[in-house]
């Protein structure tokens, strides 16, 4: 495994920011790390990268233990923090050369040229960092995080401040990087997770509440929603007589019926239609969005 986290705990005073969490990520996997503000995402990422120590538990990166003095693991990790720290008075290429020299990268000029092209900074490469828009600063931070060709990439809100066109470019870049590296990224944009992540870990109040593929989380939700259309008029109060239904909404010519997952709501609706002489024109399970699942698990 590229990342192994076991029984990780981090206290700030008497408050547990991270409370006994464990997970692992293999090479070539892109994992979305989700949670509300204050859930413990950034703290976990800082511990994995060796920026801060844990209170207890272990973290291994590429089979090596991580601690705040470990230069070996830092060579294996690329990190883009939420608040991207940059030297604003440096020029774009100058900044990347500065970072590259820290990592003692051979053929540095060629590597910088490739990074500038990879993240779409060609037009801006002769500007000072302080003259860049927020979106281009994010691109520069990403270039600095991968310039030493790390095996593990930790991205905290990597697409913050990007416009829709820039989003597509950065998503494609992360997907390409994820083919050969391990990527752990946090974001509040659910569409981004659905577009690029192989797996989702959701943390809430310092504990992991879900760890699975996004589509599995959507299907395994505790609630089930069915869209149905009938041939003929029917009222909300009539549909309310179906015992399994807990919520009813009108949508266009049909109805959205919600019930607890476990019983197949379609069967209940079909039996009600049969007993009341109704003809069902359309009926299908409505897949819950990842955003709905997230709200359900973290409310």
C-alpha positions as CSV (number, residue, x, y, z in Angstrom):
1,X,0.0,0.0,0.0
2,X,1.2,3.5,-0.8
3,X,-0.6,5.0,2.3
4,X,-1.5,3.1,5.4
5,X,-3.1,4.9,8.3
6,X,-3.8,2.9,11.5
7,X,-5.6,4.0,14.6
8,X,-4.7,7.7,14.0
9,X,-5.5,10.1,16.8
10,X,-4.8,13.8,17.0
11,X,-5.7,16.0,20.0
12,X,-5.6,19.8,20.2
13,X,-5.8,20.4,23.9
14,X,-8.7,18.2,25.1
15,X,-10.4,18.1,21.7
16,X,-9.9,15.1,19.4
17,X,-9.6,16.5,15.9
18,X,-8.9,13.0,14.6
19,X,-10.3,10.1,16.6
20,X,-8.9,6.6,15.9
21,X,-9.2,6.4,12.1
22,X,-7.7,3.8,9.8
23,X,-7.6,3.4,6.0
24,X,-5.2,2.4,3.3
25,X,-4.7,3.5,-0.3
26,X,-3.0,1.5,-3.0
27,X,-0.9,2.8,-5.9
28,X,-2.8,4.1,-8.9
29,X,-5.9,5.0,-6.8
30,X,-7.5,8.4,-6.6
31,X,-9.4,8.8,-3.3
32,X,-11.7,11.7,-2.4
33,X,-11.4,12.7,1.3
34,X,-14.6,14.4,2.2
35,X,-16.1,15.9,5.3
36,X,-17.7,19.2,6.6
37,X,-15.4,22.0,7.9
38,X,-13.7,21.0,11.1
39,X,-14.1,17.2,10.4
40,X,-10.4,16.5,10.6
41,X,-9.5,16.3,6.9
42,X,-6.7,18.9,6.8
43,X,-5.3,17.6,10.1
44,X,-5.1,14.1,8.7
45,X,-3.4,15.3,5.6
46,X,-0.8,17.3,7.5
47,X,0.0,14.2,9.6
48,X,0.4,12.0,6.5
49,X,2.8,14.6,4.9
50,X,4.8,15.0,8.1
51,X,3.9,18.6,8.8
52,X,2.5,17.9,12.2
53,X,2.9,14.9,14.6
54,X,0.0,12.6,15.6
55,X,-1.0,12.1,19.2
56,X,-1.0,8.3,18.6
57,X,-1.4,5.8,15.8
58,X,0.8,5.1,12.8
59,X,1.1,6.4,9.3
60,X,3.2,4.7,6.6
61,X,3.9,6.1,3.2
62,X,5.5,3.7,0.6
63,X,6.1,1.3,3.5
64,X,8.1,3.9,5.5
65,X,6.9,5.4,8.8
66,X,6.1,9.1,8.7
67,X,7.2,11.6,11.3
68,X,8.0,15.3,11.3
69,X,11.7,14.8,10.8
70,X,11.5,12.2,8.1
71,X,13.2,13.4,4.9
72,X,12.8,10.0,3.2
73,X,9.0,10.1,3.2
74,X,8.9,13.7,2.1
75,X,10.8,12.8,-1.0
76,X,7.9,10.4,-1.8
77,X,5.2,12.9,-1.1
78,X,3.8,15.9,-3.1
79,X,1.6,18.2,-1.1
80,X,-0.6,21.1,-2.1
81,X,-2.1,22.6,1.1
82,X,-5.4,24.4,1.3
83,X,-3.8,27.8,1.7
84,X,-1.2,27.6,-1.1
85,X,2.0,29.1,0.2
86,X,4.0,30.9,-2.6
87,X,6.7,33.5,-2.8
88,X,4.9,36.4,-4.5
89,X,8.0,38.3,-5.5
90,X,9.5,35.4,-7.5
91,X,8.8,34.8,-11.2
92,X,6.9,31.6,-12.1
93,X,9.8,29.7,-13.5
94,X,12.1,31.1,-10.8
95,X,9.8,29.7,-8.1
96,X,9.7,26.3,-9.7
97,X,13.5,26.3,-10.1
98,X,13.8,27.2,-6.4
99,X,11.6,24.2,-5.4
100,X,13.4,21.9,-7.8
101,X,16.8,22.8,-6.3
102,X,15.5,21.9,-2.8
103,X,14.8,18.4,-4.2
104,X,18.1,18.4,-6.1
105,X,16.3,17.5,-9.4
106,X,18.7,16.7,-12.3
107,X,18.0,18.4,-15.7
108,X,16.1,21.1,-13.8
109,X,15.5,23.4,-16.7
110,X,13.8,20.7,-18.7
111,X,11.7,19.6,-15.7
112,X,10.5,23.1,-15.1
113,X,9.6,23.5,-18.8
114,X,7.6,20.2,-18.6
115,X,5.8,21.3,-15.5
116,X,4.9,24.7,-16.9
117,X,3.3,23.0,-19.9
118,X,1.6,20.2,-17.9
119,X,-0.3,22.6,-15.7
120,X,-1.0,25.2,-18.4
121,X,1.2,28.0,-17.3
122,X,2.9,28.8,-20.6
123,X,1.2,32.1,-21.1
124,X,1.9,33.2,-17.4
125,X,5.4,31.8,-17.0
126,X,7.2,35.2,-17.3
127,X,5.0,36.9,-14.7
128,X,5.7,37.3,-11.0
129,X,3.7,35.0,-8.8
130,X,2.0,37.9,-7.2
131,X,0.6,39.0,-10.6
132,X,-1.2,35.6,-11.1
133,X,-4.9,35.0,-10.6
134,X,-6.0,32.6,-7.8
135,X,-6.6,29.9,-10.4
136,X,-3.1,30.2,-11.9
137,X,-1.6,30.2,-8.4
138,X,-3.3,26.9,-7.8
139,X,-1.8,25.6,-11.0
140,X,1.7,26.8,-9.8
141,X,1.2,25.1,-6.4
142,X,0.3,21.8,-8.2
143,X,3.3,22.1,-10.4
144,X,5.5,22.6,-7.3
145,X,3.9,19.6,-5.6
146,X,4.7,17.2,-8.5
147,X,8.0,18.7,-9.8
148,X,10.0,16.0,-7.9
149,X,7.9,13.2,-9.4
150,X,6.5,11.9,-6.0
151,X,4.8,8.5,-5.6
152,X,2.1,10.0,-3.4
153,X,0.2,13.2,-4.0
154,X,-1.8,14.9,-1.2
155,X,-4.1,17.7,-2.5
156,X,-6.2,19.8,-0.1
157,X,-8.9,21.7,-2.1
158,X,-6.8,21.6,-5.3
159,X,-9.5,23.3,-7.5
160,X,-10.4,26.1,-5.2
161,X,-10.8,29.3,-7.2
162,X,-10.7,27.8,-10.6
163,X,-13.1,28.7,-13.4
164,X,-15.0,25.9,-15.2
165,X,-12.5,25.7,-18.0
166,X,-9.6,25.5,-15.6
167,X,-11.4,22.9,-13.6
168,X,-11.5,20.6,-16.6
169,X,-7.8,21.0,-17.2
170,X,-6.8,20.3,-13.6
171,X,-9.2,17.4,-13.3
172,X,-7.7,15.8,-16.4
173,X,-4.2,16.4,-15.0
174,X,-5.1,14.7,-11.7
175,X,-6.6,11.8,-13.5
176,X,-3.5,11.4,-15.6
177,X,-1.3,11.6,-12.5
178,X,-3.5,9.0,-10.8
179,X,-2.7,6.4,-13.3
180,X,0.8,5.8,-11.9
181,X,0.6,7.5,-8.5
182,X,-1.5,7.5,-5.3
183,X,-3.7,10.6,-5.0
184,X,-5.6,11.7,-1.9
185,X,-7.6,14.9,-2.4
186,X,-10.1,16.8,-0.3
187,X,-12.8,18.9,-1.8
188,X,-16.3,20.2,-1.2
189,X,-17.3,19.8,-4.9
190,X,-19.2,16.6,-5.2
191,X,-19.2,16.6,-9.0
192,X,-15.4,16.7,-8.9
193,X,-15.3,13.5,-6.7
194,X,-17.7,11.8,-9.1
195,X,-15.6,12.8,-12.1
196,X,-12.2,11.7,-11.0
197,X,-12.2,9.6,-7.8
198,X,-12.1,5.8,-7.6
199,X,-13.1,5.8,-4.0
200,X,-14.6,8.1,-1.3
201,X,-13.7,8.4,2.4
202,X,-16.1,10.5,4.4
203,X,-15.0,11.8,7.8
204,X,-17.2,13.5,10.3
205,X,-16.2,14.8,13.8
206,X,-12.9,13.0,13.6
207,X,-14.3,9.6,12.7
208,X,-14.6,7.8,9.3
209,X,-18.3,7.3,8.5
210,X,-18.0,5.9,5.0
211,X,-15.3,4.3,2.9
212,X,-16.4,2.9,-0.5
213,X,-16.9,3.7,-4.2
214,X,-19.1,6.7,-4.8
215,X,-21.7,4.6,-6.7
216,X,-21.9,2.0,-3.9
217,X,-22.5,4.8,-1.3
218,X,-25.3,6.1,-3.5
219,X,-26.9,2.7,-3.8
220,X,-26.4,1.7,-0.2
221,X,-28.0,4.7,1.2
222,X,-30.4,4.2,4.1
223,X,-33.2,5.8,2.0
224,X,-34.7,4.7,-1.4
225,X,-36.4,7.1,-3.8
226,X,-38.7,5.9,-6.6
227,X,-40.1,8.0,-9.4
228,X,-43.6,6.8,-10.6
229,X,-46.2,8.0,-13.1
230,X,-49.8,6.7,-13.2
231,X,-52.4,6.6,-16.0
232,X,-55.0,8.6,-14.2
233,X,-55.4,11.1,-11.4
234,X,-54.2,10.3,-7.9
235,X,-53.7,12.5,-4.9
236,X,-50.9,12.9,-2.4
237,X,-53.2,11.7,0.4
238,X,-53.9,8.5,-1.5
239,X,-50.2,7.8,-2.0
240,X,-49.7,8.5,1.7
241,X,-51.6,5.3,2.4
242,X,-48.7,3.2,1.1
243,X,-47.1,2.1,4.4
244,X,-43.5,2.1,3.2
245,X,-43.7,5.7,1.9
246,X,-42.2,8.4,4.2
247,X,-42.0,11.4,1.9
248,X,-44.0,12.4,-1.3
249,X,-43.2,15.1,-3.9
250,X,-44.7,16.0,-7.2
251,X,-42.3,16.1,-10.2
252,X,-43.7,17.0,-13.6
253,X,-46.4,14.4,-14.4
254,X,-45.2,12.0,-11.7
255,X,-44.3,11.5,-8.1
256,X,-41.1,11.1,-6.1
257,X,-41.8,8.6,-3.3
258,X,-39.2,8.1,-0.6
259,X,-38.9,5.2,1.9
260,X,-36.4,3.5,4.0
261,X,-34.0,1.2,2.2
262,X,-34.5,-2.4,3.0
263,X,-37.9,-3.0,1.5
264,X,-38.1,-2.5,-2.3
265,X,-40.5,0.5,-2.6
266,X,-41.3,-0.4,-6.2
267,X,-43.0,-3.6,-5.0
268,X,-45.1,-1.7,-2.4
269,X,-46.2,0.8,-5.1
270,X,-47.0,-1.9,-7.6
271,X,-49.2,-3.8,-5.1
272,X,-51.0,-0.5,-4.2
273,X,-51.6,0.2,-7.9
274,X,-53.0,-3.3,-8.4
275,X,-55.3,-3.2,-5.4
276,X,-56.7,0.2,-6.4
277,X,-57.1,-0.4,-10.2
278,X,-54.3,2.0,-11.2
279,X,-52.0,1.6,-14.2
280,X,-48.4,2.3,-13.7
281,X,-46.9,4.1,-16.8
282,X,-43.3,4.6,-15.5
283,X,-41.5,3.5,-12.4
284,X,-37.8,3.6,-11.6
285,X,-35.4,3.9,-8.7
286,X,-33.8,7.4,-8.5
287,X,-30.1,7.2,-7.6
288,X,-29.3,9.5,-4.8
289,X,-26.7,12.1,-5.5
290,X,-23.3,11.9,-3.6
291,X,-24.2,15.3,-2.1
292,X,-27.4,13.8,-0.6
293,X,-25.4,10.9,0.8
294,X,-22.8,13.3,2.2
295,X,-25.5,15.3,4.0
296,X,-27.1,12.2,5.4
297,X,-23.9,10.9,6.8
298,X,-22.6,14.2,8.3
299,X,-25.7,16.1,9.4
